[in-house]
Amino acid sequence: MDMQTLAIFLLATFCAGGVAWVLVYPYLSGEKAAERRMSSIAKSSVPTSKGISRALKSRREQVETSLKELEERAKKSKSPPLSIRLAQSGLPLTKRRFVIISASLGVVVFAVAYILDGGLIPAVLLGFAAGLGLPRWILSYLKKRREAKFLDRFPDAIDVVVRGIKSGLPLGDSLRVIAAEALEPIRTEFRLILETQAVGVPLSEACSKLFERMPLPEANFFAIVITIQQKSGGNLSEALNNLSKVLRDRKKMKGKIRAMSTEARVSAAIIGALPVAVMSLVYLSSPDYIAPLWTETLGQLMLAASVIWMGIGVMVMKKMINFNI
């Protein structure tokens, strides 16, 4: 065998060995098995579209469930019992004491009207109005005044919570800061949230009870944010920051609407007070001319009909100039 044939043989053998090394060695060394294992792990770690859709669906269901629960509680709070209305007004009275005060006031007004020869039926009506209508009107007035103070200070309280969370404080500690340093009625409401949570009630449910004591959309928004965050997770500071902006925008909108409806309010007040003012002036100038309105039967019927129609007109005007957002 000459040298040229030997060289070709050796070169062919070397090439065949190289090809075999490249093709066979990965199987012998386990590299292919390692690659298959790593690819299977990578595929299992990457979420599929079905997994993402299932996660989004479960999150959406949790949010919908939370919203339905809060809507049911809002429907129940439209006609709260007397004890809850007392708490909403901020009066430190029990239900029994309030009933006793109302009944005593009605009896006193009835006795005074009957002693002054006002007649039995007028005295009964005045006693009924003083015992049943006047205390509840005062309760409603105090409730609205307390709600106005709450709305004025609630965005600042939420900003305190946002700053506390961003600085690293837990949500509970941020709420304690508000319960200790905020003005009334914010301080009392957040203190009640912490006291409710301290007896074992979840924070989301304790915040939802805020809407029962303060039946305002803003309080319901706060409860919704906390409930969704507790059940589904998310960036709580960002959600509360957005809520604070929404509350401030609502406050600005209410101020603009109130300013735009000032003329209508003044007109309604003048129209409502005009009949009473004219009647008083006529009585002062010539009392014998207007006396038949309450001395004669026909005059009493006319006066009662006038009061009824005037009351209907006042309610219609109030409905026309009130805007809820």
RODO-2510 file (C-alpha; in nm, 4 decimals, decimal comma):
residues 325
     n   res          X          Y          Z
     1     m     0,0000     0,0000     0,0000
     2     d     0,1540     0,3277    -0,1030
     3     m     0,1600     0,6394     0,1129
     4     q    -0,1173     0,8178    -0,0797
     5     t    -0,3679     0,5376    -0,0207
     6     l    -0,2733     0,5250     0,3491
     7     a    -0,3256     0,8981     0,3876
     8     i    -0,6712     0,8794     0,2266
     9     f    -0,7647     0,5890     0,4544
    10     l    -0,6531     0,7707     0,7667
    11     l    -0,8344     1,0883     0,6605
    12     a    -1,1588     0,8969     0,5926
    13     t    -1,1299     0,7190     0,9286
    14     f    -1,0703     1,0485     1,1080
    15     c    -1,3729     1,2098     0,9365
    16     a    -1,5956     0,9122     1,0174
    17     g    -1,4822     0,9264     1,3812
    18     g    -1,5539     1,3000     1,3977
    19     v    -1,9028     1,2566     1,2560
    20     a    -1,9736     0,9709     1,4949
    21     w    -1,8427     1,1825     1,7872
    22     v    -2,0736     1,4668     1,6988
    23     l    -2,3802     1,2484     1,6474
    24     v    -2,3371     0,9810     1,9161
    25     y    -2,1574     1,1591     2,2042
    26     p    -2,4553     1,3799     2,3137
    27     y    -2,6640     1,0676     2,3674
    28     l    -2,3858     0,8857     2,5475
    29     s    -2,2970     1,1816     2,7743
    30     g    -2,6581     1,2716     2,8642
    31     e    -2,6599     1,6179     2,7057
    32     k    -2,9757     1,5431     2,5072
    33     a    -3,1565     1,4219     2,8181
    34     a    -3,0506     1,7381     3,0038
    35     e    -3,1753     1,9565     2,7197
    36     r    -3,5107     1,7747     2,7122
    37     r    -3,5439     1,8133     3,0898
    38     m    -3,4602     2,1858     3,0810
    39     s    -3,7057     2,2457     2,7944
    40     s    -3,9825     2,0628     2,9817
    41     i    -3,9139     2,2685     3,2958
    42     a    -3,9137     2,5920     3,0925
    43     k    -4,2451     2,5028     2,9299
    44     s    -4,4031     2,4184     3,2632
    45     s    -4,2784     2,7437     3,4215
    46     v    -4,4107     2,9665     3,1421
    47     p    -4,7850     3,0332     3,1956
    48     t    -5,0014     2,9303     2,9095
    49     s    -5,2846     3,1362     2,7697
    50     k    -5,5331     2,9005     2,9336
    51     g    -5,3685     2,9482     3,2736
    52     i    -5,3700     3,3262     3,2333
    53     s    -5,7343     3,3264     3,1301
    54     r    -5,8251     3,1072     3,4297
    55     a    -5,6385     3,3378     3,6697
    56     l    -5,8069     3,6455     3,5235
    57     k    -6,1438     3,4738     3,5394
    58     s    -6,1004     3,3786     3,9053
    59     r    -5,9893     3,7328     3,9906
    60     r    -6,2878     3,8771     3,8056
    61     e    -6,5207     3,6429     3,9918
    62     q    -6,3736     3,7501     4,3259
    63     v    -6,4209     4,1169     4,2391
    64     e    -6,7784     4,0580     4,1233
    65     t    -6,8566     3,8657     4,4422
    66     s    -6,7186     4,1486     4,6569
    67     l    -6,9189     4,4089     4,4674
    68     k    -7,2395     4,2057     4,4970
    69     e    -7,1932     4,1703     4,8731
    70     l    -7,1390     4,5435     4,9148
    71     e    -7,4398     4,6258     4,6958
    72     e    -7,6609     4,4025     4,9103
    73     r    -7,5395     4,5784     5,2231
    74     a    -7,6042     4,9154     5,0595
    75     k    -7,9632     4,8145     4,9845
    76     k    -8,0145     4,7083     5,3443
    77     s    -7,8732     5,0368     5,4759
    78     k    -8,1359     5,2491     5,2956
    79     s    -8,3837     5,1929     5,5798
    80     p    -8,1646     5,1424     5,8878
    81     p    -8,3128     5,0961     6,2343
    82     l    -8,3204     5,3724     6,4921
    83     s    -8,0051     5,2539     6,6698
    84     i    -7,7996     5,2824     6,3489
    85     r    -7,9481     5,6253     6,2725
    86     l    -7,8423     5,7415     6,6180
    87     a    -7,4890     5,6201     6,5451
    88     q    -7,4942     5,7933     6,2069
    89     s    -7,5926     6,1250     6,3677
    90     g    -7,3220     6,0972     6,6328
    91     l    -7,5589     6,1382     6,9281
    92     p    -7,4432     5,9529     7,2421
    93     l    -7,7951     5,8247     7,3083
    94     t    -7,9411     5,4791     7,3289
    95     k    -8,2591     5,3855     7,1483
    96     r    -8,4556     5,3703     7,4731
    97     r    -8,3407     5,7129     7,5912
    98     f    -8,4208     5,8701     7,2537
    99     v    -8,7736     5,7261     7,2606
   100     i    -8,8249     5,8537     7,6159
   101     i    -8,7061     6,2043     7,5232
   102     s    -8,9292     6,2110     7,2134
   103     a    -9,2358     6,0952     7,4079
   104     s    -9,1701     6,3468     7,6862
   105     l    -9,1367     6,6297     7,4349
   106     g    -9,4632     6,5311     7,2665
   107     v    -9,6494     6,5194     7,5991
   108     v    -9,5143     6,8597     7,7068
   109     v    -9,6112     7,0269     7,3779
   110     f    -9,9580     6,8680     7,3905
   111     a   -10,0120     6,9891     7,7471
   112     v    -9,8965     7,3438     7,6710
   113     a   -10,1123     7,3686     7,3578
   114     y   -10,4191     7,2308     7,5410
   115     i   -10,3731     7,4610     7,8399
   116     l   -10,3517     7,7634     7,6099
   117     d   -10,7013     7,6770     7,4762
   118     g   -10,5718     7,5669     7,1401
   119     g   -10,8309     7,2889     7,1184
   120     l   -10,7986     6,9130     7,1504
   121     i   -10,7310     6,8290     6,7863
   122     p   -10,4666     7,1022     6,7313
   123     a   -10,3006     7,0051     7,0604
   124     v   -10,2873     6,6383     6,9534
   125     l   -10,1413     6,7326     6,6157
   126     l    -9,8804     6,9587     6,7730
   127     g    -9,7897     6,6910     7,0282
   128     f    -9,7607     6,4280     6,7545
   129     a    -9,5386     6,6573     6,5456
   130     a    -9,3189     6,7460     6,8441
   131     g    -9,2875     6,3884     6,9677
   132     l    -9,2418     6,2089     6,6361
   133     g    -9,1458     6,4611     6,3694
   134     l    -8,9177     6,7123     6,5442
   135     p    -8,6706     6,4632     6,7029
   136     r    -8,6310     6,2732     6,3776
   137     w    -8,5823     6,5965     6,1848
   138     i    -8,3081     6,6937     6,4311
   139     l    -8,1605     6,3449     6,3890
   140     s    -8,1576     6,3836     6,0112
   141     y    -8,0021     6,7305     6,0362
   142     l    -7,7228     6,6084     6,2652
   143     k    -7,6628     6,3104     6,0360
   144     k    -7,6241     6,5323     5,7274
   145     r    -7,3954     6,7732     5,9139
   146     r    -7,1758     6,4860     6,0312
   147     e    -7,1626     6,3390     5,6798
   148     a    -7,0551     6,6783     5,5408
   149     k    -6,7660     6,6935     5,7888
   150     f    -6,6706     6,3362     5,7005
   151     l    -6,6631     6,4112     5,3274
   152     d    -6,4551     6,7231     5,3838
   153     r    -6,1819     6,5346     5,5748
   154     f    -6,1964     6,1865     5,4227
   155     p    -5,9578     6,2469     5,1258
   156     d    -5,6904     6,3787     5,3643
   157     a    -5,7249     6,0643     5,5757
   158     i    -5,6784     5,8445     5,2683
   159     d    -5,3671     6,0442     5,1747
   160     v    -5,2255     5,9705     5,5203
   161     v    -5,2832     5,5977     5,4594
   162     v    -5,1154     5,6200     5,1178
   163     r    -4,8094     5,7968     5,2570
   164     g    -4,7866     5,5461     5,5418
   165     i    -4,7990     5,2461     5,3082
   166     k    -4,5391     5,3993     5,0738
   167     s    -4,3075     5,4623     5,3688
   168     g    -4,3286     5,0946     5,4712
   169     l    -4,5956     5,0988     5,7421
   170     p    -4,8579     4,8220     5,7448
   171     l    -5,2154     4,9178     5,6706
   172     g    -5,3205     4,8633     6,0321
   173     d    -5,0571     5,1050     6,1644
   174     s    -5,1624     5,3691     5,9118
   175     l    -5,5227     5,3350     6,0256
   176     r    -5,4096     5,3728     6,3882
   177     v    -5,2389     5,7009     6,3020
   178     i    -5,5678     5,8346     6,1656
   179     a    -5,7640     5,7014     6,4637
   180     a    -5,5260     5,8823     6,6989
   181     e    -5,4620     6,2150     6,5248
   182     a    -5,7437     6,2898     6,2777
   183     l    -6,0331     6,5251     6,3449
   184     e    -6,3880     6,4164     6,4144
   185     p    -6,5785     6,2294     6,2776
   186     i    -6,2878     6,0621     6,0916
   187     r    -6,1140     5,9699     6,4163
   188     t    -6,4190     5,7957     6,5639
   189     e    -6,5004     5,6034     6,2470
   190     f    -6,1482     5,4696     6,1986
   191     r    -6,1238     5,3878     6,5694
   192     l    -6,4397     5,1776     6,5311
   193     i    -6,2807     5,0002     6,2336
   194     l    -5,9781     4,9079     6,4443
   195     e    -6,1951     4,7997     6,7377
   196     t    -6,4041     4,5805     6,5079
   197     q    -6,0903     4,4232     6,3649
   198     a    -5,9491     4,3675     6,7150
   199     v    -6,2332     4,1304     6,8059
   200     g    -6,1502     3,8992     6,5151
   201     v    -6,3438     4,0514     6,2243
   202     p    -6,1457     4,0668     5,8957
   203     l    -6,0281     4,4110     5,7902
   204     s    -6,2347     4,4066     5,4710
   205     e    -6,5541     4,3379     5,6653
   206     a    -6,4623     4,5980     5,9290
   207     c    -6,4175     4,8578     5,6545
   208     s    -6,7482     4,7584     5,4961
   209     k    -6,9198     4,8355     5,8274
   210     l    -6,8045     5,1948     5,7802
   211     f    -7,0700     5,2282     5,5095
   212     e    -7,3380     5,1216     5,7584
   213     r    -7,2432     5,4016     5,9966
   214     m    -7,1693     5,6525     5,7213
   215     p    -7,3999     5,5760     5,4249
   216     l    -7,2055     5,7661     5,1620
   217     p    -7,0752     5,6535     4,8217
   218     e    -6,7260     5,7650     4,9238
   219     a    -6,7251     5,5311     5,2241
   220     n    -6,8521     5,2509     4,9997
   221     f    -6,5667     5,3165     4,7531
   222     f    -6,3145     5,2828     5,0352
   223     a    -6,4698     4,9556     5,1494
   224     i    -6,4655     4,8211     4,7921
   225     v    -6,0954     4,9047     4,7457
   226     i    -5,9946     4,7395     5,0735
   227     t    -6,2139     4,4337     5,0094
   228     i    -6,0809     4,3740     4,6585
   229     q    -5,7213     4,4217     4,7720
   230     q    -5,7651     4,1779     5,0607
   231     k    -5,9183     3,9100     4,8354
   232     s    -5,7326     3,9599     4,5075
   233     g    -5,4147     4,1462     4,5976
   234     g    -5,2684     4,4393     4,4101
   235     n    -5,0961     4,7705     4,4740
   236     l    -5,2969     4,9135     4,7650
   237     s    -5,1167     5,2494     4,7779
   238     e    -5,1847     5,3141     4,4094
   239     a    -5,5504     5,2120     4,4439
   240     l    -5,6022     5,4374     4,7469
   241     n    -5,4198     5,7219     4,5744
   242     n    -5,6566     5,6929     4,2775
   243     l    -5,9493     5,6813     4,5193
   244     s    -5,8296     6,0018     4,6863
   245     k    -5,8150     6,1758     4,3487
   246     v    -6,1657     6,0552     4,2640
   247     l    -6,3016     6,1821     4,5965
   248     r    -6,1425     6,5226     4,5477
   249     d    -6,2813     6,5451     4,1935
   250     r    -6,6280     6,4558     4,3245
   251     k    -6,5954     6,7246     4,5891
   252     k    -6,4996     6,9828     4,3268
   253     m    -6,7905     6,8764     4,1070
   254     k    -7,0359     6,9080     4,3957
   255     g    -6,9042     7,2570     4,4689
   256     k    -6,9491     7,3601     4,1050
   257     i    -7,3028     7,2191     4,0963
   258     r    -7,3908     7,3953     4,4203
   259     a    -7,2563     7,7239     4,2846
   260     m    -7,4512     7,6845     3,9589
   261     s    -7,7732     7,6025     4,1431
   262     t    -7,7483     7,8921     4,3917
   263     e    -7,9856     8,1095     4,1882
   264     a    -8,2447     7,8320     4,1762
   265     r    -8,2121     7,7772     4,5526
   266     v    -8,2632     8,1448     4,6293
   267     s    -8,5652     8,1587     4,3969
   268     a    -8,7153     7,8526     4,5627
   269     a    -8,6603     8,0033     4,9088
   270     i    -8,8284     8,3296     4,8069
   271     i    -9,1243     8,1520     4,6453
   272     g    -9,1662     7,9267     4,9493
   273     a    -9,1483     8,2128     5,1997
   274     l    -9,3685     8,4556     5,0019
   275     p    -9,7127     8,3180     5,1086
   276     v    -9,6128     8,3104     5,4768
   277     a    -9,4681     8,6620     5,4560
   278     v    -9,7768     8,8024     5,2808
   279     m   -10,0084     8,6336     5,5327
   280     s    -9,8095     8,7747     5,8243
   281     l    -9,8131     9,1285     5,6806
   282     v   -10,1882     9,1134     5,6145
   283     y   -10,2471     8,9893     5,9701
   284     l   -10,0400     9,2750     6,1138
   285     s   -10,2152     9,5404     5,9034
   286     s   -10,5763     9,4127     5,9216
   287     p   -10,6235     9,1050     6,1428
   288     d   -11,0037     9,1049     6,1055
   289     y   -10,9692     9,0614     5,7298
   290     i   -10,7649     8,7392     5,7493
   291     a   -10,9082     8,5971     6,0755
   292     p   -11,1823     8,3888     5,8986
   293     l   -10,9058     8,1589     5,7680
   294     w   -10,8771     7,9950     6,1120
   295     t   -11,2095     8,0901     6,2712
   296     e   -11,4465     7,9652     5,9991
   297     t   -11,4761     7,6035     5,8827
   298     l   -11,4427     7,6948     5,5159
   299     g   -11,1375     7,9093     5,5929
   300     q   -10,9751     7,6232     5,7837
   301     l   -11,0310     7,3886     5,4890
   302     m   -10,8844     7,6484     5,2516
   303     l   -10,5870     7,6997     5,4813
   304     a   -10,5267     7,3219     5,5095
   305     a   -10,5490     7,2815     5,1307
   306     s   -10,3082     7,5725     5,0834
   307     v   -10,0588     7,4189     5,3254
   308     i   -10,0786     7,0829     5,1465
   309     w   -10,0288     7,2332     4,8017
   310     m    -9,7515     7,4575     4,9305
   311     g    -9,5768     7,1552     5,0791
   312     i    -9,6039     6,9686     4,7492
   313     g    -9,4595     7,2693     4,5655
   314     v    -9,1680     7,2948     4,8082
   315     m    -9,0873     6,9244     4,7661
   316     v    -9,1013     6,9555     4,3864
   317     m    -8,8696     7,2581     4,3908
   318     k    -8,6309     7,0782     4,6268
   319     k    -8,6249     6,7791     4,3935
   320     m    -8,5523     7,0015     4,0945
   321     i    -8,2574     7,1852     4,2501
   322     n    -8,0907     6,8849     4,4169
   323     f    -7,8303     6,7008     4,2118
   324     n    -7,6774     6,3722     4,3227
   325     i    -7,3477     6,2569     4,1760
***
